């Protein structure tokens, strides 16, 4: 199934202010993954040229967040909107991007950042997946006419060392499944947390489905998405009696532009809200907070009620592997030691604050 962008652009609500927008992606060494964010920035800019839209990356590739901020300063701006192009609020969103903004503010103290929300679980994203699943019911994608009642959905998240973010993957998968008519939905991850993708396939086969639909819950392609496709192909070869279909990443879907506009407007209207009640970093700070304070200097307990100025006073270590700050990485194609490889190790470590 090929991802195709809708030709009719979405109708965007007018912005309140002429304020540049930094689109901050995670970053990838995969050239296709890097280009996908740049293409998103170009397409979103084309929908409204009233202010600059500047894509940049947290790590692994250029331009960096610092480069993006410098570009805005060179154009004379002092107020900047910043949107994390991330699906869920894990460590990258909660700390790493904001650390970079702290560094930028130290170099440009006149700047005010207005930090927006991640994508999260929204009606637009639910509609996106429902539309794509509806397309898979068509004969060209389902030539055997396999019923939804004989089909299992396999929802694949990236995987995070933040339990709050992992639980959001399960929540979204459940909402997509509710009322869909599919036999069931299984949730798995490509790295860090459990169950991993191979275990997800094993669980899906337990229901003896005629068809398994794999949903990689990713915005863009990259090393991990390509790994999902490779493992899916291996599973199809190993179990040919079950039809396995792997959907592509979300890509430049018009529904994502609608969400981007909502998030950008929130930054301009001061309506950004974060739900941090189950954030392990906040919970640690509400206790003695020693681990969090020793490593990050977070006297505010992460709490997001501080207006998103993020004056944490701590820097960002560019030498880390950058999984979610644990040094285990996101398996960016390199052979890295994964301290969460075994479930017992995972359960021992997951609620610890690094």
Buried (B, 14 or more C-beta within 10 A) or exposed (E): BEEEEEEEEBEBEEBEEEBBBBBBBBBBBBEEBBBBBBBBBEBBBEBBEEBBBBBBBBBBBEBBBBEBBBBBBEEEBEBBBBBBBBBBBBBBBBBBBBBBBBBBBEEBEEBEBBBBBBBBBBEBBBEBBBEBBEEBBEEEEBEEEBBBEBBBBBBBBBBBBBBBBBBBBEEBBEBBBEEBEBBBBBBBBBBBBBBBBEBBBBBBBEEEBBBBBBBBBBBBBBBBBBBBBEBBEEBBEEEEEBBBBBBBBBBBBBBBBBBBBBBBBBBBEEEBEBEBEEBBBBBBBEEEBEBBBEEBEBEBBBBBEEEBBBEBEBEBEEEBBBBBBBBBBBBBBEEBEBBBBEEEEBEEBBEEBB
